[in-house]
Amino acid sequence: MTTTNANPVSPVLTGSTGLDLGPCDLCVRVARKSYDDVTALSDVTLDVPRGSVVGLIGRNGAGKTTLMKAILGATLLDRGTIELFGQDVAALSRTALAQLREHVAYVSATIAYPTGMRTTNVATMYQLAYPRLDLREFERLCSATGRDAPRRKV
């Protein structure tokens, strides 16, 4: 994939077919992060088109959690940039970063839900954390991934 940047605030993602997939909500450029002798991110570049739902998958230690922490401003990169909704995450104040996070949902694969928690309980919990959570979209995504039974344990 290649990127073009006709508008510095809204990079455009294009595929090998040359199709314009529209502006990106997330642009990660040459992200690098190390912890002592361990390189967690090595020159990661990623574009996420506006309105996309994305899942990161990979083996343990691949850098998924580090990338998400950097995207959300919870850890600083050693090198590279991250723009979320057209804003440089590293340059934001705490208040601006908190406001920006209201537009992002992050569910860790390693979250430990209490025993017996159901899908409907998870929806309620996330609605408390993210007041703008679209419950219909949550239910649609649960249905699409086979988690549509409201009483199903998580």
Rosetta blueprint (number, residue, H / E / L):
1 M L
2 T E
3 T E
4 T E
5 N L
6 A L
7 N L
8 P L
9 V L
10 S L
11 P L
12 V E
13 L E
14 T E
15 G L
16 S L
17 T L
18 G L
19 L L
20 D E
21 L E
22 G E
23 P E
24 C E
25 D E
26 L E
27 C E
28 V E
29 R E
30 V E
31 A E
32 R E
33 K E
34 S E
35 Y E
36 D L
37 D L
38 V E
39 T E
40 A E
41 L E
42 S E
43 D E
44 V E
45 T E
46 L E
47 D E
48 V E
49 P E
50 R L
51 G L
52 S L
53 V L
54 V L
55 G L
56 L L
57 I L
58 G L
59 R L
60 N L
61 G L
62 A L
63 G L
64 K H
65 T H
66 T H
67 L H
68 M H
69 K H
70 A H
71 I H
72 L L
73 G L
74 A L
75 T L
76 L L
77 L L
78 D L
79 R E
80 G E
81 T E
82 I E
83 E E
84 L E
85 F L
86 G L
87 Q E
88 D E
89 V H
90 A H
91 A H
92 L L
93 S L
94 R H
95 T H
96 A H
97 L H
98 A H
99 Q H
100 L H
101 R H
102 E L
103 H L
104 V L
105 A L
106 Y L
107 V L
108 S L
109 A L
110 T L
111 I L
112 A L
113 Y L
114 P L
115 T L
116 G L
117 M L
118 R E
119 T H
120 T H
121 N H
122 V H
123 A H
124 T H
125 M H
126 Y H
127 Q H
128 L H
129 A H
130 Y L
131 P L
132 R L
133 L L
134 D L
135 L H
136 R H
137 E H
138 F H
139 E H
140 R H
141 L H
142 C H
143 S H
144 A H
145 T L
146 G L
147 R L
148 D L
149 A L
150 P L
151 R L
152 R L
153 K E
154 V L
